[in-house]
Amino acid sequence: MDAPATPRYRTTFFRLLGWLKKYRISMAVSLVLAVTAQICSLAIPWLTRDVVGAIQHDERHRLPWLIGLVVLVGLLKAVSLVGRRFISGNQSLGVELDIRTALYSKLLRLSFGFYDRHQTGQLMSRATVDLQAVRFFLGYGLIFFFQHIFTVVGVTVLVFFVSWKLALIAFAIVPILLAIAYRYSAVSHPLLRDVQQKMADVATVAEENIVGVHVVKSFAQEQAEQDKFERRSEAVFAQSVRTNRQKVFYVPLLAFIPMLGQAAVLLAGGTMVAHHTLSLGSFVAFNLYLAMLIFPLRMLGMWIGEGQRATASGERIFAVLDEPEDIVDGPGSAELPAGPGRVRFEHVHFGYTTDRPVLHDIDLELEPGKTVALIGHTGSGKTTLASLIPRFYDVTSGRVTIDGVDVRDVSLNSLRSKIGAIAQDPFLFSASVRENIAFGRTDASDEEVERAARLAQAHEFIERLPEGYDTIIGERGITLSGGQRQRVAIARALVVDPTVLILDDATASVDATTEAKIRDGMIEAMRGRTTVIIAHRLSTIALADEIVVLDEGRITGRGTHDDLIDTNPVYREIYEHGQVGGRIPEPEAA
């Protein structure tokens, strides 16, 4: 199917034009300046005809003011072009800013499920390469297109006025040009769309290898990753060659055909001048006008290609902007009322996809201020279950409540401000330690930041950093050890003073000594808070008042260590095989 004829193509093109609504005035001014410049361009051949006529008829007294008029028209054209380029440049940058802001805002609102399905490199490509293609087209391409259209229309009118016979000869090639331009548009769009997609694949590999460079080097996979990158790059090269092959064929063809028309005009026009049926000045003016058509017609292929590239990029950008926001505030959502933090799962079922259920009929109540440890084999649904509390995902059926209120009935901001979540692999920003700890509460005082750091047993090592709490840590906290990053992440969760605390294997990256220090701080931090611990170390599980065993998305046991060791085969298997590490400490040691 020819791309220009598809409804999606037309819809995407007109949606791209919608980004210019904000710039209606600047767009109108740009068009006026562009038209003014082209009127000046059209006037110069006409004045040249008069100059040739004055010379031919020995009317020297007319030459000074005719030449002066040519200079003034040229000056007006130059001023118009400068103004148009300045306004178009600002407009182009403004459109880029608007689209980038909208895209980034959308990415922040999308749920975890979206990121589970999309690669980071793909998304980054849409925010860079695709955005640049759209920016260039909306900022400059449309103005140039209308400018050239005006030139073609203006020249057409004037050449018919100069000599309708020569005009008919010259424009006999127009149907051929239109047919070739349409065909070029049809074949180029799918090719350009594939190029953009393959460029995003290259960006994905590059992003993964830069972020995971330590893993690549640790396993000596530099050459393997280099080969993968080269394969992706070669795919871009091959598709770009196919695209360029079309361009190499069609663009010169679009440039050559007008030359045939010009050759016919020179032959017919020269004959008419020789037989005195056309003045020399009119013949010169006609050819100057015809020359003015060559550039717009030659650029026709390029502008079609740029429009196709922008539309292909627009499709990829709109694919993100149109993505449904699964996790949003419901109609009339209210603030989560203050309460002790009683969490209840009422017959909860959940699956990341309809054909892949993960949790089955979970019925569980977490008492306020108590600590519950979730354990089970890998893939049993522990992290998934905990992720339903802050609405990282929504249940398939059933409901999750905090203090009797369905989490879907309250605003996300109020819900998540009452929950502190600490992941196994914490992400830290390239900012100061203080900014990372206060990320969830930017108005936190220095005393509150320090108190959270002390609870997480992070204060001592932070004080030893070059600038203390003002030390800038590297990207993803790379300048800190794994245990230090984990403690900063714990402090970040504690500074918001959450009602519910979720610890997803939060001490997995620290040694036993550091874990003991963190555990001492966590005992105080968990006091008075409903806490969910997902852990594999029995020393951490020992902090819990109760243990819940999950197996294949179902609760198979609930109680203390003594209750479960003899009655729950899953717990006993995990314990005996040492998957939770060591023995349960005595209560006083915990």
Residue, then its C-alpha position, 0 to 999 in steps of 0.5 A: m500500500d502506498a504510504p501517502a494514501t494510508p489514513r495513519y500517514r495522513t493522521t500523523f502528518f496533520r497531528l504534527l501540524g497541530w504542534l504549530k498552533k501555538y506558533r500561529i503568529s510567528m508562522a504567519v509572519s514567516l510566511v509573509l516574509a517568505v512570500t515577500a522574498q519570493i515576490c522580490s525574486l519574481a520582480i528581478p527577471w521582470l526588471t531585467r527584461d526592462v533593462v535589456g529593452a532599454i539597452q536594445h532601444d538605446e534608452r540609457h536614461r532609464l538604466p540608472w533608476l532601473i538598476g537602482l530599483v534592482v538593488l532596492v528589490g535585492l536589499l528587500k529580499a535579503v532583509s526578508l530572508v534574514g527575518r524569516r530565517f530568524i523567526s523560523g529558527n526560533q519557531s523550530l527550537g520552540v517546537e522541539l522544546d514543546i515536543r520534548t517536554a510533552l514526551y518527557s512528561k508522558l514518560l514520567r506518567l507511564s506505568f512500570g508495565f510500559y517500561d517492562r515492554h520497551q527498551t531504554g535505547q528505543l525510547m531515547s532514540r525517539a526523544t533525540v533522533d526522531l525529535q530532530a527530524v520532526r523539528f527540522f520539518l516543522g521549523y524549516g521544511l514547511i516554510f521552504f515548501f510553501q515558499h517553493i509552492f509560491t515560487v512555482v505558482g508565481v512563475t507559472v502565472l508570469v511565464f504565461f503572461v510573457s509567452w503562453k506558447l513557450a509556457l505550454i512547451a515548458f509545462a508539458i513535463v509537469p504531469i510527468l514530474l507529479a507522477i514521479a514525485y508521488r511514486y517517490s513519496a510512496v516508496s520512501h516512507p516505509l524505508l525511512r520508517d525502518v531506518q528510524q527503527k533500526m537506528a533506535d536498535v543501535a541506540t539500545v545496544a549502545e545504551e545497554n553496553i554503556v550502562g552495563v560496561h562493568v558486566v561486559k568487562s567482567f565477562a570479557q564480552e567486549q568483542a561479542e558486544q562489539d560484534k552485536f553493535e556492528r550487526r545492528s549498525e550494518a542493518v542501519f547501513a543496509q537499510s540506509v543504502r536501500t533508502n539512498r538507492q531510491k533517492v539516487f534514482y528519483v532525485p536526479l530524475l526530478a532534477f533532469i526532467p525540468m532540464l528537458g523542458q528548458a532545452a525545448v524552451l531554448l530551441a523554440g524561444g530562440t526561433m521565435v526571437a529570430h523571427h521577431t515574434l518574441s522580444l529579446g528582453s522577454f526571452v531573457a526574462f522567460n528563461l530567468y523565470l524558468a531557471m527559478l523553477i529548477f531549484p524548487l523542482r530539484m528540491l521537490g524530492m528532498w522535501i518529500g523525503e524530509g516530510q516522509r522522514a518527519t512523518a515516520s518519526g512522528e509515528r514513533i513519537f505519537a506511539v509513546l504520546d498515545e500510550p494509555e496511562d494504566i496507573v492514573d488517579g481515578p475520578g474524584s480521587a481523594e487524599l489517603p486519610a491518616g491512619p495506622g497503616r493497616v494493609r489488606f489484600e482482598h482476594v487479589h489476582f494479578g498478571y502482567t498479561t492476561d495469559r500470564p497470571v502471577l498471583h492467585d486469590i491472595d487474601l492477606e492482612l498486615e496489622p498496623g505497626k507489624t513487620v511481615a516477611l515474604i519468602g518463597h522461591t524465585g518467581s513466586g510473586k513476592t516482589t509483585l505482591a509488594s508492588l501492588i501496595p503503592r500501585f506500581y501495578d493494578v490488580t486484575s481482580g480483588r482489591v488492595t486497601i490501606d486503612g480500609v480505603d482502596v488504593r485505586d480511590v486515592s491520588l497517587n501522590s498521597l498514596r506514595s508519599k505514605i509509602g517508602a520502597i527500597a529496591q534490591d538494586p537502588f538507583l541513585f542520581s548524579a547529584s549530591v548525597r543530600e539531594n539523593i536522600a531528600f529526593g522524596r521530600t525536597d523540603a526536608s531540613d538538614e537535620e531530617v536528612e541527617r536523622a534518616a542517614r543515621l537510622a540507615q547507618a549511613h551518616e558515618f561514611i557520608e561524613r568521611l566523603p570529601e564534601g560530606y553530604d554535599t559530595i556529588i556522587g557519580e551516575r547511578g552512584i557509581t562512586l559509592s560501594g554497593g553497601q553505601r548505595q543501599r544505605v543511602a537508598i534506605a535513608r531516602a525512604l526513611v526521610v519521607d517518614p512513611t506509614v508503610l515500609i517496603l524492603d525488597d531484599a534491601t540488605a542484599s548488597v552489604d556484608a554481614t557486619t554492615e547488615a548488622k548495623i543497618r538492622d539495628g537502625m531498621i529496628e528503630a525505623m520500622r517501629g510504629r510502621t507497617t513493614v513488608i520485608i522481602a529477604h533471603r537472609l534469615s537474619t533479616i527475616a528475623l526482624a519480622d513479626e510474621i512470615v508469609v510463604l508464597d509458592e507459585g503466586r499463592i500463599t501456602g503458609r503463614g506464621t513464625h519460624d517455629d510454626l512453619i518449619d514443621t508444617n510448611p514444606v516450601y519453607r522447610e525446603i528453603y530453610e534446609h537448602g540454605q536459600v535464606g542463609g544461615r539460621i534464624p537468630e535468637p530474638e535478643a540478637a535480632 
